Amino acid sequence: MAETPETAVDMLAAAALEIAGGDGWRAVTVGAAAERAGIDPATARRTVRCKAGLLAAIADRVDRRMTQSLDEDATDPAIPVRDRLFEALMARLDGLAADRDAYVSILDTLPRDPGGALAALPSLGRSMARTLEAVGESVRLPFGPLKVKGLSLVWLATLRAWKQDESADMAATMKALDGYLARAEEMANTFLPGARMVNGSGAADETV
């Protein structure tokens, strides 16, 4: 594992990733994660309750790794929002690297599991809200929810590219992410004229 878990929920998340990396996401249960982590099953179920809870705990791990890896430039208003989001989403991908097989299994399994995919949506929204906040973008009304939805689409599309990209430099993934963010920015500038960004020249502009 890439880091030493310090709490029961972290231990369960790490154990779930270990199981998914070796046997696939379908093999993951709260009981199996508890056994792998050496945690009493009753305690585990009180901690995460169900498989969706494990997925939420895993998402929280990625969120923490992202925020811990970003520096003060992440919220620098002189840097275009698109560039800041690029760095934040790449930091998220870096957080997946140590458990790549597990995440690929999750990405392969959830589309064929409507219930699991639906249960994962709140975690996706929270993670994208945290990503926006990490780069200094508001997620409050009126535009915040639209930003979260737009970034969620960018992230899911980028994950599909990342899943196919096994290169060391992730050049294909970075190219795909840059393109998705550019299209999202173009759409936001067209349909969300009240949302503010700073463009490359430092002037105020419209954005996601």
C-alpha positions in Angstrom: 0.0 0.0 0.0 1.1 3.5 -0.7 0.5 4.9 2.8 -0.1 3.7 6.3 -3.7 4.0 7.2 -4.3 5.7 10.6 -8.0 5.1 11.1 -10.5 2.2 10.7 -12.0 3.8 7.6 -8.6 4.3 6.0 -7.7 0.7 6.8 -10.9 -0.6 5.2 -10.4 1.5 2.1 -6.8 0.3 1.7 -7.9 -3.3 2.2 -10.7 -2.9 -0.3 -8.2 -1.6 -2.9 -5.9 -4.5 -2.2 -8.7 -7.0 -2.8 -9.9 -5.1 -5.9 -6.3 -5.0 -7.3 -5.9 -8.8 -7.0 -9.4 -10.3 -7.4 -11.4 -7.4 -8.9 -14.0 -5.0 -7.5 -16.7 -7.7 -7.5 -14.8 -9.6 -4.9 -14.9 -6.7 -2.5 -17.3 -6.7 0.5 -17.2 -5.0 3.8 -16.6 -8.4 5.5 -13.7 -9.2 3.1 -12.1 -5.8 3.7 -12.5 -6.1 7.4 -10.8 -9.5 7.4 -8.0 -8.2 5.2 -7.6 -5.1 7.5 -7.8 -7.1 10.7 -10.9 -5.2 11.9 -13.8 -6.7 13.7 -16.6 -7.2 11.1 -19.2 -5.5 13.4 -16.9 -2.5 13.8 -16.3 -2.4 10.0 -20.1 -2.3 9.3 -20.6 0.5 11.8 -17.8 2.4 10.1 -18.7 2.1 6.4 -22.0 0.1 6.5 -21.9 -1.1 2.9 -19.9 -1.4 -0.3 -20.9 2.1 -1.3 -19.4 3.3 2.0 -16.1 1.6 1.0 -16.2 3.4 -2.3 -16.8 6.7 -0.5 -13.8 6.0 1.8 -11.6 5.3 -1.2 -12.7 8.5 -2.9 -11.9 10.4 0.3 -8.4 8.9 0.2 -7.9 10.3 -3.3 -9.3 13.7 -2.3 -6.8 13.9 0.6 -3.8 12.9 -1.6 -4.8 15.6 -4.1 -5.1 18.4 -1.6 -1.9 17.4 0.2 0.1 17.5 -3.1 -1.1 20.9 -4.3 1.0 24.0 -3.5 0.0 27.6 -3.1 -0.2 28.1 -6.8 -3.3 26.0 -6.8 -5.4 29.0 -5.6 -3.3 31.7 -7.3 -5.9 34.0 -9.1 -3.2 35.0 -11.6 -3.2 31.5 -12.9 -6.1 30.6 -15.2 -8.7 28.4 -13.6 -8.3 25.8 -16.4 -4.6 25.4 -15.6 -5.3 25.1 -11.9 -7.9 22.4 -12.6 -5.5 20.6 -14.9 -3.0 20.4 -12.1 -5.6 19.3 -9.5 -7.0 16.6 -11.8 -3.5 15.3 -12.6 -2.8 15.2 -8.9 -5.9 13.1 -8.5 -4.6 10.7 -11.2 -1.2 10.6 -9.4 -3.1 9.4 -6.3 -4.5 6.5 -8.3 -1.2 5.3 -9.6 -0.1 3.1 -6.7 -3.4 1.1 -6.8 -3.9 1.3 -10.6 -5.2 -2.3 -11.0 -7.8 -1.7 -8.3 -9.1 1.5 -9.9 -9.2 0.0 -13.3 -11.3 -2.8 -11.9 -13.6 -0.3 -10.3 -13.9 1.6 -13.6 -14.6 -1.6 -15.5 -17.2 -2.9 -13.0 -19.3 0.1 -12.1 -20.8 0.7 -15.6 -22.2 -2.9 -15.5 -23.6 -2.3 -12.0 -26.3 0.4 -12.2 -27.0 0.2 -8.4 -23.3 0.6 -7.6 -22.9 3.4 -10.1 -25.9 5.2 -8.7 -24.5 4.8 -5.2 -21.2 6.3 -6.3 -22.7 9.5 -7.6 -22.7 11.4 -4.3 -19.0 10.5 -3.8 -18.2 11.8 -7.3 -20.0 15.1 -6.6 -18.2 15.6 -3.3 -14.8 14.8 -4.9 -15.4 17.3 -7.7 -16.6 20.0 -5.2 -13.4 19.4 -3.2 -11.4 19.7 -6.4 -12.9 23.0 -7.3 -12.5 24.3 -3.8 -8.8 23.2 -3.8 -8.2 25.5 -6.7 -10.1 28.4 -5.1 -13.3 28.0 -7.0 -16.6 28.5 -5.3 -19.2 25.7 -5.4 -22.0 27.8 -3.9 -25.1 28.8 -5.8 -25.9 29.8 -8.4 -23.1 28.4 -10.5 -21.4 26.0 -8.1 -23.6 22.9 -8.8 -23.2 23.4 -12.6 -19.4 23.6 -12.1 -19.5 20.4 -10.1 -21.5 18.6 -12.8 -19.3 19.9 -15.6 -16.1 18.9 -13.8 -17.6 15.5 -13.1 -18.1 14.9 -16.8 -14.5 16.0 -17.5 -13.2 13.7 -14.8 -15.1 10.6 -16.0 -14.0 11.2 -19.6 -10.4 11.6 -18.4 -10.6 8.4 -16.4 -11.5 6.5 -19.5 -8.4 7.9 -21.2 -6.3 7.1 -18.2 -7.5 3.5 -18.1 -6.2 2.9 -21.6 -2.9 4.8 -21.1 -0.2 2.7 -19.6 2.7 4.9 -20.5 5.0 6.3 -17.9 4.5 9.9 -18.8 0.7 9.7 -19.3 1.1 11.9 -22.4 -2.2 10.6 -23.9 -4.0 11.2 -20.6 -2.7 14.7 -20.3 -3.6 15.5 -23.9 -7.1 14.2 -23.4 -7.6 16.1 -20.1 -6.4 19.3 -21.7 -8.9 18.9 -24.5 -11.8 18.1 -22.2 -11.1 21.1 -20.0 -10.8 23.3 -23.1 -14.3 22.2 -24.3 -15.7 22.6 -20.9 -14.3 26.1 -20.7 -15.8 27.0 -24.1 -19.2 25.7 -23.1 -19.0 27.6 -19.8 -18.0 30.8 -21.4 -21.1 30.4 -23.7 -23.7 29.3 -21.2 -22.5 30.6 -17.8 -21.6 34.3 -18.5 -21.8 35.1 -14.8 -19.1 32.7 -13.7 -15.7 34.4 -13.4 -12.2 33.3 -14.2 -8.8 34.9 -14.9 -7.5 34.4 -18.4 -3.9 33.9 -19.4 -3.3 37.7 -19.6 -4.5 38.2 -16.1 -7.8 40.0 -17.1 -11.2 39.0 -15.8 -13.1 36.7 -18.1 -15.9 34.1 -18.0 -15.4 30.4 -17.1 -16.6 27.3 -15.4 
